[in-house]
């Protein structure tokens, strides 16, 4: 496994980052021991970088992993939608408590859309900067699905890390093309921001060309790492091979191609609309019968909708 330094943070990360959303309650819901075994297997294959968030429900897996792995440093990112300083303090304290760790390596403002939303979260950002000065957080940044979100960091020297959506087809970019996003990312990287990409496989829509899609993202010089959600050892082996510049055995290519997933909405959906309100891609809406419908071709399978459904009728599988 190759490792790179994330911008000017001094934090060394594996080229492959494990996006742990996919093993938690918003997606696979793996039993605790099974999920931790999978994370530990990734560590054995060279992965040292794990991406989580307050809303993912995956801190327990990572806490157990940290208790098991004592012989090497692991890098953990978390994210929060917090707006005020008090809300962000609560988010950081929760992460430290549930991970049983004194500090969080990287803490991000979750899903920033533009300089306007960043300004609206200014208090939360200022708290993170203070937390970095105290050693509670090692690096500060934001995640975004928009070109404008990346451009918003260019005049913000206090922001260390950017976690943007990017893939070979530009799927999920809300306000521009793949080329526009790449130009913005390169500008941020040129200012010393650490970059690690998300949605390299387009939420599963690019599984039919997984090797090409992931290799494309790994081939971007500006990207220190690429976060990928994984649920099986075969997926880990496939992605580690690509991140390490090794040929992918045929049996792993076949296994990866069979991992198609979709968003499933149960018949008992009452159409309350909470899922549509939180959907970052705007692909959920109410049908003529009052039930929620999804535009599957544009859904990135983030699973955020499942987390707010009061009747537990949304699943990703």
N, C-alpha and C positions, 0 to 999 in steps of 0.2 A: 504494500500500500504506500502510495506517495502522500506526503503531508506538505501543506503550505501554510504560510503565515497569513492570517486574516487581516488584510490591510495593515494599519499601523498599530494594531492592538497587541502584537507580540504573542497572540494565541495561535498555536499550531493545531491545524485540523486536518483530518483525513479528507481525501478528495471526495469520498462518499460520506454523506451525512445520513443518518437513519432518522427519517421522519416518523416519529412514534405515534402520530395520530391514528395510523391504520391498525394498530394492535389494540387500541383502547375502546372504550364503550361507545364512541361515535361510529366505529366501524366494526372490526372483527370481534371485539369484546373478548379477547383471549383470557383464559383463566390466569391468575397471577403468576403461578410457577411456569406455565407454558410461555407466557410473554417474556418473563425474565430470562428464561433459557434461550429464547430467540435473540434477545439483546446481547446476552453473553456470547452466543455463537458469533454474532457480528463483531464483537470485540476481539474474539480469537482470530477472526479473519482480517483484523487490522483497523476496524472502524473505531474511532475515538470521539466522534461528534454526533450528538443526539439533539434533535429539534422537537421541542414540546411547546405547550401553551397552557395557560391557566384553565381554559375551557375544555381541554382535551381529556381530562380525567386520567392522565397517564403518569402523574407523579409517583404513585405507589410502585409501578414497574421500575422506574428509574432509581427510586430510593433503594429498592432491593438490589438493583444492579450495582449501585455504589457501595453497598455493604459487601457484595461479593468480590468486586474488583478493587484490590488494594495496591497492586503492584504497578499501576500505570495511571496517569491522569486522564480523566474523561472530561470532555467539554460539553456543557449542557446549555441550551438556549431555552428561554421561556418568553412568553408574550402576554400582553394584557391589553384589554380595551379601555383601561382606566383613563379618565379624563382629568381628574383633580390630583393634587399631590397626596391627599389623604387616601384616595382610592388606590393610587400606585403603591403607596407605602404598604397598604394591606395586601396587594398582589405580591409584592416582593417578599413580605414577611410570610405569606402563605407558602410561597415556593421554597423558601429556606426551611420552613418548619416541616413541610411534607416531604422534602428531599433529604431532611436531616443534614443540611449543609450550611456552613456559615456564610457562603457567598454563592452567587449565580454567575456563571461565566459571561453570558450575554443575555441582556433583557431588552426586548423590543416592544415598541408601540405596535399593536396589532392592526394590520390592514389600514394603513394611512393612504388616503386617496389623492391628496394635493397639499400645497402649501397652506391652504385654508384649514383643512382638517388638522394639519400639524400644528397650526397656530391655536386651534381649539383645544389641543392636547398639551399646550405649552406647560401648564403646571405639572403634569405627569412627567414630561420630559425633563423639566428642571429638577424634579425629585430624583430621577434616575441619574442625572449628572452629579448631584450631591452624593448619591449612594456610591457612585463610582469613585469619587474622591475619598470616601470612607472605606473603600475596599469591599463593600457589600456586593457590588456589581463590578465586573471587570471591564465590560464594554457595553455601550448603549447604541440602540439603533431602531429601525422600523422594518416592518414587512409591508409589501404593497403589491397590488395587482394592476397598477397603473403606471404609465410613463410619467405622468405628472407627480406621482408619489416619489419616484426616483429623483426627478429634477428638483423636488422640494428640499433635498438634502444638500444641494450644491453650495448653498450659502450658510450651511449649518456646521461649523467646525466641531461642535460638540457631539455630533453624530458619528459614531465609529463604524457601524455595520449597516448594510442594506441587504434585505432578503426579498428579492423581487421574483415575480412570476415570469418565467421565460421558457420557451420550448421551440422546437424546430418549425412548428407551424403557427406559432403565435397564439395558440388556443388560450382563451381566458384573459388575454390582455384587454382591459375594458375601454381604453381610450386611444388606441393606436396600433401600429403594425409591429411586427417582430423587429424590423430594422430600426424603428424609432426607439423601441425599448432597449435594444442593444446599444444604440448611440448614447442613450441616457446612462445606462449602466457603465459604459466605458468612461463617460465623463466623471461619474462618481468615483470609479476606481482610480482615475487619473489624479483625483484629489486625495488619494490615500484611504478611501473607504474600503472596508473589507466587504467582499461580495460573496454570498452563497445563494444559489438559485433554488427555486421551488417549481414544482409541476413540470419537470422535464418530460414526463410521460403524459402530460395533458390530462391528469386525473384518470388515466387508463385508456383514453381514446387513442393513444399512440402505441399501445402494446403490440400491435401488428408490425410495428417497425421499431421495437424497443431498443435494439442494438444501435441502430442509426440515430434514434432520437437522443438516447443518453450520451452516446459518443459525441454528438453535436454539442451538447451543453458542456461536457467535460473538456471539449476542445477550445472553449472560450478562455483565452488567457486571463481575462479579468475575473474569472470565477475561481475562488479558492476551493470551493466545495459545491456539491450538488446534493440537495436533500431529496431523498426518494423514500416513499412509504413502502414497507415490506412486511409480509405476513408469513413467509415460509423460508426455510433454509435454502431452497432452490433459488428463490428470488435474491437472497443475499449473495449466494455464490455467483449468480449471473451478473449482478451489479458490481460486486467486488472485482470480478475478472475485468470488466470494462474499465473500472476506475484505476485498475493496476496496469492497464495497457496490455492485457493478456487476451489470447483468443478465447472465445466462449465455446465450450463443448456443445455438440449438437443436442445432447439430452437436456441441457439447461436452456437452450433456445426454445425447444419444444415446451418445456415446463413453463417458461415465462409467457409464451404465446397463449397458454391455456388459462391464464389468470384473469380473464375478463370479469369485470364487476359492473354492477348497475345500482341505481337508486331505486329501492322498492318501497311503494307506499301502500299500506294495508287497506283493505276494504272499509275498515271502521274509521277512517279519517273523517273528521267532522268539519274540515275546511276552515279552521279558526284563523289561518293565515299567519301564524307566528313564524312558521318556517320561511314563508315568502318574504317576510320583513327582514330576516337575518341573512338571506341568501346573498353572498357577495357577487354572484354572477347574474342575479335577476332572472333565473330560469324556472322559478316556481310561481304558479298562479292558480287561481280558482277556476274550475271548469263550470259548465252549465249546470252540472248536478251538485255544485257546491263542494266537490272534492278537489284536492290539490292535484295539479298536473305538473309534470316536469318535462322540459325540453331536453331530452337525453343527449342529443348531439352537442349541447353546450354545457352540460353539467360536469363539473370537475370532481365530483365525489368527495368533497371535503368533509361531508357529514355534519356540518354545523347545524343544519336543519334538524337532524335527529336529536341534537342536544336540547332543543327548545320545544319539541313536540310533547304536549301534556299527556297524550294518550299512547306514546311509544309506538307509533304506527309507521315510522320511517326507519329504514335500515339500508345499509350499504353492504352488498355481498356479491 
